[in-house]
C-alpha cells in the first residue's frame, strides 16, 4: 500500500515544472460584486490541479479582479470556515490556517487581509474524495469511492459516518457516485448521487435521469430524474443544486420534491456558491468520454464555456461571467470566503507556485 510520504512525493513530482498559461476575461461588474459582498472566491480545478483565488482589483481598479493559482494535485472539494480552509486533493486533504498578523506585512503592503498557510496534511489514500465541509471542528468529506460521508482523524484513512440506505456495505467500488453534500445548521443535510444503485460502478448505466437528491437524516429520496447532479446548497428555504448533465441551476422544494429550473447555462454546471440574491455557478466543458454518451449537455459541446457565471436567482439571468480561454477546462468546486476581500494562499508547494516560503513560529520564540 502506498504510504503517506510516498503519496506526497508523487504529488510533488506530478506538479508542472513550468507555469500553466491561463488566459481569461470577465465582465466589468465582477469587482463591484465581490466588493459589495465583502468576499473573495475560491475555485478548484482538478484537471489543472489548482485552487484559484479570485479577489477584487487593487485600489483604483475596483472594476477589475485579481487571480492567483496554487498547485494542489487533483484539487476537488473546498471547505471554508472562519480562519481556515481545507482542500481535498488526490490522496491527501490539506488544512490551511489564517495567520492574520502576517497579512498586513505581505508585499505589496495593504493588499491582503488574510494569509492562509498550509499547516497539516491528512492522508486518506485515493478515496476519490469530492466535496468537503466543516461542521464546527469536524471536517466532513464526501468519500465517493466508498459511497459514504466520512470524517477524518490521525489514526485512520477515514471514519465512515453515513451511507445511503441502498448501499449494503462499505466497499471501494463507487456504487452510486455520491459526489456532494449540503450542510444545514452545522450538519450534513442532503447529498447528490448519480444513481441509486448498489452494484460496483452501477451508476454508469443510468447517467441520463438516474440522479437523485437524498435527505441525510431520513435517507429518503427527495427528488429524482436528475442528470449527473452536483453541488446541493440550502438557501432561503430551498435546496439549490446543479442538474449538471443538462447544464442547469435548479431549485428543489424539499416538502414535495418539485424541481424548478432557474437558469440554463453554457456549460456542464458543477460548483455552486450562494450569497443573497446571487449564485456563483461553475461551468466546465464536456469531456470526450463514454461517461457523457447520451447526456444532454454533450449535444452542445461546441458551445460550452469554462468559467464561473453569476446568476440572479430571481430571474435566472446571467449577470456576470468569468471565462477561462486556456489552461483550465473543468471546474469542480466554488466557495465564497465571506469577510475576506483579498486572501493570500501559501500552498504546500510554494516553490512550484513561484512564491517565497512563509515561516510562522510562536512569538515567544523571538530572539
N, C-alpha and C positions, 0 to 999 in steps of 0.2 A: 504493500500500500504506500502511495506517495506520502511523504512526511511534510509537515508544515514548512520547514526551511527549504525543502526541495520545490514545493509549490511556489513559494515567494521568489526563489531564484529563477524558476521558469517564467514567472510573470515579468521579472526584470529583463530576462533575455528576449522576451517577446515584444518589449517596448520598441518603438521605432527609433532608429538612430538619427533620422532627420525629421525636422518638424513637418507635420502634415499641413498642406496648403488648404486652408478653409476660407472660401470666398462666400460672402453673404451680402444681403441687402435687407433693409427694413423700412417700414413706414415710419414717418416722422413723429407719430404720436407715441411710439414706444417709450421714449424717455419721459415725457409728461405723465404717462400712465403709471410707470414704475414710481415716479416721484409722488404722485397722488396717493398711491398705495403705501408709500414709505417702505418699499420692499425691493428685493432683488430676486432673480430667478436662477434655479439650477436645472440643468438639462443633462441627462445621462444618455450616452450613445454607445451601446456595446459593440457595434460594428466598427466604430472608430476608436473604441477603448478610451473614452474620455468623459470627464464631467466638465461641462461648460458653464461658466458663471456669466450671467447677463446682468449688468447693472447700468444705472443711469450715467450719462456722459458727464464729463468734468464741468465745473462751474464755467458758465459762458457757452456751453454746448448742451443745454438742457434738453434739446430735441434729439440728441444723439444717445447712443448706448456704447458701452464697452464690453467686449467679450474676452474671456481668458479660458484656455483649455488646460486640463490637468489629467495626466495619464493614470488610469485605473483599468487594468486588463478586463475586458468584457464588463464594463460598468453597467449595472442594471438598476436595482431598486435604490432609491434615495430616501432617507428618513431625516426629518428636520425637527428639532426641539430647541427651546431656548438654550443657547450656549453650546450646542453640539450637533453633529451631523453623523450619519452613517452611510456608507457606500457598499452595496452588495456587489462583489466582483466575482471572478471565475470560481475561485475556491477559498476566498478569504472575505470576511466582512471587515472593512476598515472603519475605525471610530476616530472622529476628529473633534477636538475641543477648541472653543474660542479662548484666545488669550487677549482679553480686552486691553491690557496695558501695552501690548506690542503695537496694536493697530495705529495709534497716532504717530508712532516713530518710523513707520514704513515710508519709503520713498515712492512717489513724491509726497511730501508732508501734507496731511489733511485730506488725502484721497480715500483712505479706507477707514471704516468704522467697525470692522471685525476682522479677526485673523484666526482662521481655523487651522490648527496644527494636528497632523496625524499623530495619535497617541497610542493606538493599540490595533492589533490585528487578531481577529477571532477566526481560527481555521475551521472551516466546515467541510472541506473537500468539495468536489464538484457536484453539489446537490441541485444545480440549476436554479439557484435562488433567484427569485423575481422581486416583487415589491417588498418593502420593509416599512415599519412604523414604530415609533416609540410609544409605549404605554407606561407613562410615568418613568420609572428607571429601567423597565424591561424593553428590550428590543425584540419585536416580533418579525419574523421573516416568512415569506411565502416560499415553502420548500416544494418546488414543482416536481422534482424527480420522485419524491416520496409522497406526493399528493396530500400534503398536510400543511398546517400552520405550525410553526415551531418557535421556540425561544432559544437563546444561546447561553452557554456557560463555559468555564475554563476546564471542564472535565470531559465534555462530550462533543462529538461533531455537531449535534443539535439535540434539542429536547422536544419531542413531539407533544403538541398541546391540543390539536383538534384536527379531525379529518371529516370529509363528507360522509353521510350515512351510507352511501352506496359503495364506499371504498372499504373492502373487507379487512385489509391489513396494510401495514406499512411495508412498502417494497420499492426498490429503486427502479420503477417501471413507468413513470409519468402516465398514469392511467387515465386521468381526466383533464390534464393540462390546467390545473389550478394555478392561476397566474397573478392574482391581485386581490387586495382587500381594502375595505373601507372601515375606518375607525369611527366610533361614536362614543362619546363620554369616556374616553380613555380605554376602550376595549374594542377588539375586532368585532364588527357587526355584520358585514356582508363580504362575500367573495365571488369572484367570477371564475367559471370553468369553461373549457371549450366543448366538453361533452360529459354527460352523467354516465360514465362507463367505469367498469371495474376490471377491464382487461388491459394488459400491457399495451401502451400506446393506442388504446381503444378509441380515444378522441379523434384520431386521424380519419376515421371512417365517416365522421359526422360534422366536419368543419362548417358545412353550409346549413345553418339553422339549428345546430345541436347545442349552442352555447346557452348557459344559464347564469342567473344571479341567485345566490343561495344565502339565506339568513343563517348566520352562525349559531346563535343561541338555540334555535329550534331545529336547525338542519333542513328546513323546508325550502323548496324551490320557490322563489318569489316571482321570477319572470323567466321565460324560456323563448326559444325561437330566435335567439341572437346568433350572430355570425362572428366568431372569434372575439368575444367581448373582453375588454380590459378596463382598468382604472376606475372602479366604483368609488364614489365620494358622497358623503352625506352633507347636504347643504340646503338650508331654507325649507326643511321638512320633506325633502325628496331625496331619492338616490339618483345621482347623475353618473352616467358611465358612457363608455365608448363602444359602440357597435362597430368594431374596427373593420371587419370584413366588408361592411357596407360604407365605410368612411363617414360615419355619423356620430354626433353627440346626441344622446338621448336622455330623457328624464323618466324615471320609474316611480310610480306611486305604489309604495310597498303595501298599502292597505288592500289593493285589488289586483296588483300585478300589471296594471296597464302601462304601456310603453309609448311615449310620445317622442317623435323626432324633433329635436330642437334646431339642428343645423346639419346640412350636407357639406362635407369639406373635401378639398382637393388632395387627399392623402389617406393612407392607412392610419387611422387615428389610434394613437397609443401614448399615454402620458397626459394627465389632467390635473390642473390646479384651479381652484375656485376662490374668488375673492369678491364679495359683494355682488354686483350685477354682472361680473365678467368671468369668463372661463378662458384659461390658457390651455390650448389643445396641441399636443404633439402630432406632427404629420410625418409620415415616412413613405418612401417609395416601396412598391411591392416587389419582392424578390422573384426571380425566375426559378421557381421550385415547385415540386409536387404539392406542397402544402397549400399553395394558392390555386390549385386547379378547381375551377368551378366557383371560386369565391367572387362575389360581385365586383369588388374593387379591382380585381385583375383585369376586367374589361376596360378599365380606364387607365391602365398602367402608363401609357404615354403622356398623360396629362397630370400625373401625380407630382406633388411637391414634397420636399423635406424641409421641415422647419417648425415653427410654432405660430399658430393662429390665435388671435384674441377675439373671442366671440361674445357678443352682447346677448345675455341669457334671455332677455325679454323678447327679442326679435329674431334671434338666430343669425344676425348679420355678423360677418367678419369685419371687425373694426380696426384690426391691426394685423400685420404679418411680418415675421422674421423668416427669411428663406435662405437656406444653405444651398449654394450652387455647386460647390466642390468640397471634397474632403469628408462630408458627412451625408449619409443616405438614409439612415434609420435612427429614430428617436425611441428610447424606451420610457423613461420616467421624467416627470417635470414636478418640481416643488418650488413654491414661493418661500422665501426666507423673510418673514414679517419683521419689521423694525430694523432691518439691516439694509442700508442703501448700497453699500459697496464693500462686500467681503473679499478678503484675500484668502485663498486656499493654498496651504503648503501641504501638498500631497505626499504619498510615500516615495515618490521618485523625483525630488526637486531638481537633480542634475539633468534628468531627461526632459523635465519641463522648462529647462533653462532658467531656473530660479536659484537664487542664493539660499543655502540652507539656513534655517532658523533654529536656534537652540533656546530652550527655556529651562531655567533652574530656579529653585526656591530663592526668594530674596534673602533668606538667612545665609545663603551660600556666598553672598557677595564678599569680595575681599579675601 
